[in-house]
Structure formats: C-alpha cells, structure tokens
Amino acid sequence: MASVEADSRIRPLAANVVAEALGTAMLLAAVVGSGIMAERLTNDDALRLLCNTLATGAVLFVAIMLFAPISGAHFNPAVTLVSGLQRWTALSYLVAQVLGAILGVWLAHAMFGEPVFAFGLKARTGAGQFLSEAVATFGLVLTIAGTAHRSREAIAASVALYIVAAYWFTASTSFANPAVTLARSLTPTFSGIAPLDAPAFIAAQLLGAVAAWMCARILFAANAAKE
C-alpha cells in the first residue's frame, strides 16, 4: 500500500510481482483469518470487529516494512493505478494483487477448516456504504501520497494506523481496496461481502483514489519538487 520507492524500479519485475502477491496474500489471510477466529471466540460484534481491526493493522505494518524496498508495497490496485508505473508493470502488479488476495482468502479458509471455495453472503449495500468506501480509499491514497517522501517506518505506521481508524469511522469498515473487495466476496465468514455488492464498492474505491490523487497533486507538489 505504500508508494513505490526508488530502488524498487531497478529490481527485476518478477521480484516486484512476487512481493505484491505475497504481501496481498498476507493481508487477506490476516483479514479473513482474524475474522474467523473472532467469530469462534465471541458473539460480540464490536469485539469481533476490534479483533479484525488489530490483526489487519498489525499485518499491514509488517508487510509494508517487509516488501516496500522490493515492490513499493502497494497491495492495492487503486494505489497502483495512481502510482504512475509503466503500463506493463502496473498490469503485472494488478494481476499479482488479485491472485494474491484470492490465495490469502483460500489459505485462511484452509487453516480454519472452512470450505476453501465459497462465496460471500453478507450484504453491504446502500449509499452510506458506497460513500464510506470512497472516503476510506480517498484517505488511504492521500495518506500514502503525503508520507511518500518520509521514512519507511513513517509510511508503514501511517498506513496501518489509518486503516485501523477507518475500520471504525466508516460504515463499510473500510475495505478501501479493489483486490481485497474481490477476494472478500469469496468468503462467507465475518469479513465477507456478497458478490453482487462488490462492483459498487470497487467503483467507489476507484473514484476515491482518483480524487485523492488530484488533491495530492495540489497539496504535496511543493514537497515533491524539493526532493
């Protein structure tokens, strides 16, 4: 989810793609796996969401620290689409992110003895949900753009903390990621989404990402010019 660092541009594309796939798989395994664990341990929805939130934020920090020097740690098609990567590189990232996300869901299912292949059942629809996804993605992309020229630790902490907060201040619990949304339509567990609701989530996320990119060009252009 972090911005592409300079050294990632000179690495072999294969290494970047593997990093994106592994990082996104880690993220989804944590999101879905922690949701399943929370479902099994408590009937309290607020506590379930808190467990889900903490695991997601923690694994995001670790994954960004681990993979940012290799691929830039996007783990998110919305981030890749506004990152300015060359077309073939961006396409490779998108494929890796989607495949990694799906594999992460399947891995979580396998670890907890759930059916590996399934579809989401949880309805997430309505204007409030779609607006939430636009807002969540806008904030995420703006956070990345605003911290892009700071230390790797600052980027990782900022992104992880933003997602932790957005879990609670958005009605949708902040998917903020088209690959995550697609993959979560393949789980009937706590963190899932009904497949019919996923396209509207993805459209809202892309709109939010573009809006954030436009704002970032105004807000952070001076800082980028100093680098």
Stockholm file with secondary structure:
# STOCKHOLM 1.0

chainA/1-227         MASVEADSRIRPLAANVVAEALGTAMLLAAVVGSGIMAERLTNDDALRLLCNTLATGAVLFVAIMLFAPISGAHFNPAVTLVSGLQRWTALSYLVAQVLGAILGVWLAHAMFGEPVFAFGLKARTGAGQFLSEAVATFGLVLTIAGTAHRSREAIAASVALYIVAAYWFTASTSFANPAVTLARSLTPTFSGIAPLDAPAFIAAQLLGAVAAWMCARILFAANAAKE
#=GR chainA/1-227 SS CCCCCGGGGGSCHHHHHHHHHHHHHHHHHHHHHHHHHHHHHCSCHHHHHHHHHHHHHHHHHHHHHHHHHHHCCCCSHHHHHTTTCCHHHHHHHHHHHHHHHHHHHHHHHHHTTCCSSCCCCCCCCSHHHHHHHHHHHHHHHHHHHHHTTSCHHHHHHHHHHHHHHHHHHSTTCCCCCHHHHHHHTTCCSTTCCCGGGHHHHHHHHHHHHHHHHHHHHHHSHHHHHHC
#=GC SS_cons         CCCCCGGGGGSCHHHHHHHHHHHHHHHHHHHHHHHHHHHHHCSCHHHHHHHHHHHHHHHHHHHHHHHHHHHCCCCSHHHHHTTTCCHHHHHHHHHHHHHHHHHHHHHHHHHTTCCSSCCCCCCCCSHHHHHHHHHHHHHHHHHHHHHTTSCHHHHHHHHHHHHHHHHHHSTTCCCCCHHHHHHHTTCCSTTCCCGGGHHHHHHHHHHHHHHHHHHHHHHSHHHHHHC
//
